[in-house]
Amino acid sequence: MLFLAAAAGATGLLVGHARTDPDAGYDRGYHAGLIAERNSDRHEATKVSARYRPGSSGFEDIFAAGRREGRRLGRYEGLAQGRRAGYRAGRASALPSFPGGWRASHWYLVRLEHGSDKRLRVGARVVVARGRQYGPCRADADRICATPPL
């Protein structure tokens, strides 16, 4: 008889535990934490908006910091644009446009001549190739010619 009572008690205990949600306490705590966070955020949001309202010290501090950063970036951008423009202008004046253009990593043999404003300019040019000799052309001494490979 004692055995039957113990078996019935154990069965009731197991069935009772099986019907309860093991995560119910966790869920209640999680939802309570979310509600507390929302309520605290409302209070913090009003404090932050009051601190950065126009005319307050926080607003003035962050406005001044933004102005300083904007001026710093503006100086940097202006310097970079000026450098690029100066480089392009220098390249355009030093390397005038020729049919076919100039290629990087190539050697050129150039003939200088007087320009219109008493400066020297590139009058003629030839891409230098290995195994060739260069000099004035026989027909026109103002041009640069290459002899065939040796």
Buried (B, 14 or more C-beta within 10 A) or exposed (E): EEEEEEEEEEEEEEEEEEEEEEEEEEEEEEEEEEEEEEEEEEEEEEEEEEEBEEEEEEEEEEEEEEEEEEEEEEEEEEEEEEEEEEEEEEEEEEBEEEEEEBEEEEEBEEEEEEEEEEEEBBBBBBEEEEEEEEEEEEEEEEEBBBEEEE
